[in-house]
Amino acid sequence: MNIILRIALILLSIIFFILITYFLKKKHLNLRQSLVWYLASIILVCISIFPKILEFIASMFGIVEKTNAAFLIVIAFLLLIAFQNNITILKNKESINNLIRETSILKSKIDEESKKNAK
């Protein structure tokens, strides 16, 4: 790997790490989401500093080209994010359904009280 490319990747990874911290402090990310992004940033720094890691991963899976190993890592990371987002969506859906039930119960109680007061 070219030294300029390695330095650029390291700098971008550090900037990415700082951005994650900034968004975490501003409450745009929760801790669970930020851990996945921190992991991605650390992996990117490690691969930038030690490019032999990519060769090792490629040889482990029997992949000839390092770029294909990089694609494998990226695809695995994206699947992890998709799975995490799916879990979050399901939890939010349950919360919304509970809120709908509670709201309808409260509305029916208010309607009953207003009918009693109207008599």
TORLUM-257660 format. One record per atom (N, C-alpha, C): residue number from 1; atom name; z, x, y. Coordinates in pm, whole numbers, plus 50000, padded with zeros to 5 digits. Example, Ala and Ser with C-alpha at 12.3 -4.5 7.8 and 13.67 -1.06 7.14 Angstrom:
2
{rec 1,"N",{50780,51319,49431}} {rec 1,"CA",{50780,51230,49550}} {rec 1,"C",{50780,51320,49670}} {rec 2,"N",{50708,51285,49775}} {rec 2,"CA",{50714,51367,49894}} {rec 2,"C",{50787,51290,50003}} 
//
This chain:
119
{rec 1,"N",{50000,50085,49882}} {rec 1,"CA",{50000,50000,50000}} {rec 1,"C",{50000,50090,50124}} {rec 2,"N",{49918,50056,50219}} {rec 2,"CA",{49905,50130,50343}} {rec 2,"C",{50038,50128,50419}} {rec 3,"N",{50074,50241,50482}} {rec 3,"CA",{50202,50252,50552}} {rec 3,"C",{50208,50156,50671}} {rec 4,"N",{50096,50135,50740}} {rec 4,"CA",{50094,50042,50854}} {rec 4,"C",{50118,49899,50805}} {rec 5,"N",{50056,49865,50694}} {rec 5,"CA",{50078,49733,50635}} {rec 5,"C",{50224,49715,50593}} {rec 6,"N",{50282,49820,50534}} {rec 6,"CA",{50422,49812,50493}} {rec 6,"C",{50514,49792,50612}} {rec 7,"N",{50490,49867,50719}} {rec 7,"CA",{50573,49853,50839}} {rec 7,"C",{50557,49714,50900}} {rec 8,"N",{50434,49665,50904}} {rec 8,"CA",{50409,49531,50958}} {rec 8,"C",{50481,49425,50874}} {rec 9,"N",{50475,49438,50742}} {rec 9,"CA",{50545,49342,50655}} {rec 9,"C",{50696,49347,50674}} {rec 10,"N",{50749,49466,50688}} {rec 10,"CA",{50894,49480,50710}} {rec 10,"C",{50933,49415,50842}} {rec 11,"N",{50857,49441,50949}} {rec 11,"CA",{50888,49382,51080}} {rec 11,"C",{50876,49230,51075}} {rec 12,"N",{50770,49179,51013}} {rec 12,"CA",{50755,49035,51001}} {rec 12,"C",{50867,48972,50919}} {rec 13,"N",{50911,49041,50816}} {rec 13,"CA",{51020,48989,50734}} {rec 13,"C",{51150,48984,50813}} {rec 14,"N",{51174,49086,50895}} {rec 14,"CA",{51295,49087,50978}} {rec 14,"C",{51289,48976,51082}} {rec 15,"N",{51172,48957,51143}} {rec 15,"CA",{51155,48848,51240}} {rec 15,"C",{51176,48713,51171}} {rec 16,"N",{51122,48700,51052}} {rec 16,"CA",{51139,48577,50974}} {rec 16,"C",{51288,48553,50945}} {rec 17,"N",{51361,48658,50908}} {rec 17,"CA",{51504,48649,50881}} {rec 17,"C",{51579,48602,51007}} {rec 18,"N",{51542,48657,51121}} {rec 18,"CA",{51606,48619,51248}} {rec 18,"C",{51575,48473,51281}} {rec 19,"N",{51451,48430,51258}} {rec 19,"CA",{51414,48291,51284}} {rec 19,"C",{51493,48194,51195}} {rec 20,"N",{51511,48231,51071}} {rec 20,"CA",{51589,48147,50980}} {rec 20,"C",{51731,48131,51034}} {rec 21,"N",{51791,48242,51076}} {rec 21,"CA",{51927,48239,51131}} {rec 21,"C",{51933,48153,51256}} {rec 22,"N",{51832,48166,51342}} {rec 22,"CA",{51827,48087,51465}} {rec 22,"C",{51821,47937,51433}} {rec 23,"N",{51730,47899,51342}} {rec 23,"CA",{51717,47757,51307}} {rec 23,"C",{51842,47705,51236}} {rec 24,"N",{51909,47790,51162}} {rec 24,"CA",{52033,47750,51097}} {rec 24,"C",{52141,47723,51201}} {rec 25,"N",{52150,47810,51302}} {rec 25,"CA",{52249,47790,51408}} {rec 25,"C",{52220,47667,51492}} {rec 26,"N",{52092,47637,51513}} {rec 26,"CA",{52054,47520,51592}} {rec 26,"C",{52055,47391,51510}} {rec 27,"N",{52095,47401,51384}} {rec 27,"CA",{52107,47286,51293}} {rec 27,"C",{51971,47223,51259}} {rec 28,"N",{51863,47302,51266}} {rec 28,"CA",{51733,47254,51222}} {rec 28,"C",{51715,47275,51072}} {rec 29,"N",{51796,47360,51015}} {rec 29,"CA",{51798,47385,50870}} {rec 29,"C",{51940,47367,50822}} {rec 30,"N",{51954,47314,50701}} {rec 30,"CA",{52088,47313,50644}} {rec 30,"C",{52105,47439,50559}} {rec 31,"N",{52225,47463,50515}} {rec 31,"CA",{52255,47587,50444}} {rec 31,"C",{52176,47600,50315}} {rec 32,"N",{52160,47491,50243}} {rec 32,"CA",{52087,47495,50116}} {rec 32,"C",{51941,47536,50137}} {rec 33,"N",{51877,47478,50239}} {rec 33,"CA",{51739,47513,50268}} {rec 33,"C",{51727,47657,50314}} {rec 34,"N",{51821,47700,50395}} {rec 34,"CA",{51813,47836,50450}} {rec 34,"C",{51831,47942,50342}} {rec 35,"N",{51907,47912,50238}} {rec 35,"CA",{51925,48010,50131}} {rec 35,"C",{51793,48043,50061}} {rec 36,"N",{51710,47942,50041}} {rec 36,"CA",{51579,47966,49979}} {rec 36,"C",{51493,48053,50070}} {rec 37,"N",{51497,48025,50200}} {rec 37,"CA",{51417,48104,50294}} {rec 37,"C",{51471,48245,50309}} {rec 38,"N",{51605,48260,50307}} {rec 38,"CA",{51662,48395,50310}} {rec 38,"C",{51618,48474,50186}} {rec 39,"N",{51619,48409,50072}} {rec 39,"CA",{51575,48474,49948}} {rec 39,"C",{51430,48520,49960}} {rec 40,"N",{51345,48435,50016}} {rec 40,"CA",{51203,48471,50035}} {rec 40,"C",{51191,48591,50129}} {rec 41,"N",{51269,48592,50233}} {rec 41,"CA",{51265,48703,50328}} {rec 41,"C",{51311,48834,50264}} {rec 42,"N",{51417,48827,50185}} {rec 42,"CA",{51467,48946,50117}} {rec 42,"C",{51367,48997,50015}} {rec 43,"N",{51304,48907,49942}} {rec 43,"CA",{51203,48948,49844}} {rec 43,"C",{51085,49014,49915}} {rec 44,"N",{51045,48960,50028}} {rec 44,"CA",{50934,49017,50104}} {rec 44,"C",{50969,49157,50155}} {rec 45,"N",{51092,49175,50202}} {rec 45,"CA",{51135,49308,50247}} {rec 45,"C",{51135,49406,50130}} {rec 46,"N",{51188,49362,50017}} {rec 46,"CA",{51193,49450,49899}} {rec 46,"C",{51054,49491,49852}} {rec 47,"N",{50962,49396,49850}} {rec 47,"CA",{50825,49427,49808}} {rec 47,"C",{50758,49517,49911}} {rec 48,"N",{50792,49499,50039}} {rec 48,"CA",{50735,49585,50143}} {rec 48,"C",{50786,49728,50132}} {rec 49,"N",{50915,49743,50106}} {rec 49,"CA",{50973,49877,50097}} {rec 49,"C",{50938,49943,49965}} {rec 50,"N",{50945,49866,49858}} {rec 50,"CA",{50917,49920,49724}} {rec 50,"C",{50797,49847,49662}} {rec 51,"N",{50675,49889,49693}} {rec 51,"CA",{50559,49817,49641}} {rec 51,"C",{50543,49828,49489}} {rec 52,"N",{50615,49919,49428}} {rec 52,"CA",{50609,49933,49282}} {rec 52,"C",{50669,49811,49212}} {rec 53,"N",{50753,49737,49283}} {rec 53,"CA",{50811,49614,49226}} {rec 53,"C",{50700,49518,49187}} {rec 54,"N",{50601,49506,49274}} {rec 54,"CA",{50488,49417,49247}} {rec 54,"C",{50411,49463,49124}} {rec 55,"N",{50393,49594,49111}} {rec 55,"CA",{50326,49648,48992}} {rec 55,"C",{50408,49620,48867}} {rec 56,"N",{50539,49632,48877}} {rec 56,"CA",{50627,49606,48762}} {rec 56,"C",{50618,49460,48719}} {rec 57,"N",{50621,49370,48817}} {rec 57,"CA",{50611,49227,48786}} {rec 57,"C",{50476,49196,48722}} {rec 58,"N",{50372,49258,48777}} {rec 58,"CA",{50238,49236,48721}} {rec 58,"C",{50231,49285,48576}} {rec 59,"N",{50286,49401,48549}} {rec 59,"CA",{50282,49453,48412}} {rec 59,"C",{50371,49371,48318}} {rec 60,"N",{50481,49316,48370}} {rec 60,"CA",{50570,49233,48289}} {rec 60,"C",{50499,49109,48236}} {rec 61,"N",{50416,49050,48320}} {rec 61,"CA",{50345,48929,48282}} {rec 61,"C",{50205,48957,48229}} {rec 62,"N",{50170,49083,48219}} {rec 62,"CA",{50038,49120,48167}} {rec 62,"C",{49927,49093,48266}} {rec 63,"N",{49959,49097,48394}} {rec 63,"CA",{49860,49072,48500}} {rec 63,"C",{49802,49206,48542}} {rec 64,"N",{49670,49213,48551}} {rec 64,"CA",{49604,49340,48582}} {rec 64,"C",{49612,49372,48731}} {rec 65,"N",{49586,49275,48816}} {rec 65,"CA",{49581,49297,48960}} {rec 65,"C",{49715,49263,49026}} {rec 66,"N",{49755,49348,49122}} {rec 66,"CA",{49880,49322,49195}} {rec 66,"C",{49869,49197,49282}} {rec 67,"N",{49750,49171,49331}} {rec 67,"CA",{49734,49053,49415}} {rec 67,"C",{49758,48925,49337}} {rec 68,"N",{49717,48925,49210}} {rec 68,"CA",{49744,48807,49126}} {rec 68,"C",{49894,48790,49103}} {rec 69,"N",{49966,48901,49090}} {rec 69,"CA",{50112,48893,49077}} {rec 69,"C",{50174,48839,49206}} {rec 70,"N",{50119,48880,49320}} {rec 70,"CA",{50168,48827,49448}} {rec 70,"C",{50145,48677,49455}} {rec 71,"N",{50026,48631,49409}} {rec 71,"CA",{49999,48488,49406}} {rec 71,"C",{50096,48416,49313}} {rec 72,"N",{50129,48477,49201}} {rec 72,"CA",{50225,48418,49108}} {rec 72,"C",{50361,48400,49174}} {rec 73,"N",{50406,48500,49247}} {rec 73,"CA",{50535,48492,49317}} {rec 73,"C",{50531,48382,49423}} {rec 74,"N",{50422,48376,49499}} {rec 74,"CA",{50410,48275,49604}} {rec 74,"C",{50407,48134,49544}} {rec 75,"N",{50333,48117,49436}} {rec 75,"CA",{50326,47985,49372}} {rec 75,"C",{50463,47944,49317}} {rec 76,"N",{50534,48038,49256}} {rec 76,"CA",{50668,48008,49205}} {rec 76,"C",{50761,47969,49320}} {rec 77,"N",{50751,48039,49431}} {rec 77,"CA",{50834,48008,49547}} {rec 77,"C",{50800,47868,49601}} {rec 78,"N",{50672,47836,49610}} {rec 78,"CA",{50632,47704,49659}} {rec 78,"C",{50677,47592,49566}} {rec 79,"N",{50674,47618,49436}} {rec 79,"CA",{50725,47518,49341}} {rec 79,"C",{50875,47497,49359}} {rec 80,"N",{50947,47605,49385}} {rec 80,"CA",{51091,47595,49409}} {rec 80,"C",{51118,47511,49533}} {rec 81,"N",{51042,47532,49638}} {rec 81,"CA",{51060,47455,49761}} {rec 81,"C",{51024,47308,49737}} {rec 82,"N",{50915,47284,49665}} {rec 82,"CA",{50876,47145,49636}} {rec 82,"C",{50984,47074,49555}} {rec 83,"N",{51042,47143,49459}} {rec 83,"CA",{51148,47084,49378}} {rec 83,"C",{51271,47053,49464}} {rec 84,"N",{51307,47148,49551}} {rec 84,"CA",{51422,47129,49639}} {rec 84,"C",{51397,47011,49734}} {rec 85,"N",{51277,47001,49789}} {rec 85,"CA",{51245,46890,49878}} {rec 85,"C",{51246,46756,49804}} {rec 86,"N",{51202,46756,49680}} {rec 86,"CA",{51204,46634,49600}} {rec 86,"C",{51347,46586,49578}} {rec 87,"N",{51437,46677,49549}} {rec 87,"CA",{51578,46641,49532}} {rec 87,"C",{51634,46582,49660}} {rec 88,"N",{51603,46645,49773}} {rec 88,"CA",{51651,46596,49902}} {rec 88,"C",{51597,46457,49932}} {rec 89,"N",{51470,46434,49904}} {rec 89,"CA",{51409,46304,49928}} {rec 89,"C",{51477,46196,49842}} {rec 90,"N",{51503,46227,49715}} {rec 90,"CA",{51569,46129,49628}} {rec 90,"C",{51710,46097,49677}} {rec 91,"N",{51785,46198,49722}} {rec 91,"CA",{51919,46173,49775}} {rec 91,"C",{51913,46086,49900}} {rec 92,"N",{51816,46116,49988}} {rec 92,"CA",{51801,46036,50110}} {rec 92,"C",{51761,45893,50078}} {rec 93,"N",{51678,45875,49977}} {rec 93,"CA",{51636,45740,49936}} {rec 93,"C",{51757,45660,49888}} {rec 94,"N",{51845,45723,49811}} {rec 94,"CA",{51966,45655,49765}} {rec 94,"C",{52055,45618,49884}} {rec 95,"N",{52069,45709,49979}} {rec 95,"CA",{52151,45681,50097}} {rec 95,"C",{52094,45565,50177}} {rec 96,"N",{51963,45563,50193}} {rec 96,"CA",{51898,45455,50267}} {rec 96,"C",{51920,45321,50196}} {rec 97,"N",{51906,45319,50065}} {rec 97,"CA",{51929,45194,49989}} {rec 97,"C",{52073,45147,50005}} {rec 98,"N",{52168,45238,50002}} {rec 98,"CA",{52308,45200,50021}} {rec 98,"C",{52330,45145,50161}} {rec 99,"N",{52268,45208,50261}} {rec 99,"CA",{52282,45158,50398}} {rec 99,"C",{52221,45019,50414}} {rec 100,"N",{52110,44995,50349}} {rec 100,"CA",{52046,44863,50354}} {rec 100,"C",{52139,44758,50293}} {rec 101,"N",{52199,44790,50179}} {rec 101,"CA",{52292,44695,50115}} {rec 101,"C",{52411,44665,50206}} {rec 102,"N",{52470,44771,50260}} {rec 102,"CA",{52587,44752,50348}} {rec 102,"C",{52551,44672,50472}} {rec 103,"N",{52435,44698,50528}} {rec 103,"CA",{52391,44625,50648}} {rec 103,"C",{52370,44478,50617}} {rec 104,"N",{52310,44449,50503}} {rec 104,"CA",{52287,44308,50469}} {rec 104,"C",{52418,44236,50442}} {rec 105,"N",{52514,44304,50381}} {rec 105,"CA",{52646,44242,50359}} {rec 105,"C",{52714,44214,50493}} {rec 106,"N",{52710,44312,50584}} {rec 106,"CA",{52772,44292,50715}} {rec 106,"C",{52701,44181,50794}} {rec 107,"N",{52571,44175,50783}} {rec 107,"CA",{52496,44071,50853}} {rec 107,"C",{52533,43933,50800}} {rec 108,"N",{52546,43921,50669}} {rec 108,"CA",{52583,43791,50612}} {rec 108,"C",{52725,43752,50655}} {rec 109,"N",{52815,43849,50664}} {rec 109,"CA",{52951,43818,50711}} {rec 109,"C",{52951,43775,50857}} {rec 110,"N",{52870,43840,50938}} {rec 110,"CA",{52860,43802,51079}} {rec 110,"C",{52802,43662,51093}} {rec 111,"N",{52700,43632,51013}} {rec 111,"CA",{52641,43497,51016}} {rec 111,"C",{52743,43392,50977}} {rec 112,"N",{52823,43421,50873}} {rec 112,"CA",{52927,43325,50831}} {rec 112,"C",{53029,43304,50940}} {rec 113,"N",{53072,43411,51005}} {rec 113,"CA",{53170,43399,51114}} {rec 113,"C",{53113,43321,51233}} {rec 114,"N",{52988,43346,51263}} {rec 114,"CA",{52928,43275,51377}} {rec 114,"C",{52914,43126,51346}} {rec 115,"N",{52888,43090,51219}} {rec 115,"CA",{52880,42949,51181}} {rec 115,"C",{53016,42883,51190}} {rec 116,"N",{53121,42958,51149}} {rec 116,"CA",{53258,42901,51157}} {rec 116,"C",{53298,42880,51301}} {rec 117,"N",{53263,42974,51388}} {rec 117,"CA",{53302,42963,51530}} {rec 117,"C",{53221,42856,51602}} {rec 118,"N",{53101,42826,51551}} {rec 118,"CA",{53016,42724,51615}} {rec 118,"C",{53070,42583,51588}} {rec 119,"N",{53144,42565,51480}} {rec 119,"CA",{53195,42432,51443}} {rec 119,"C",{53308,42398,51527}} 
//
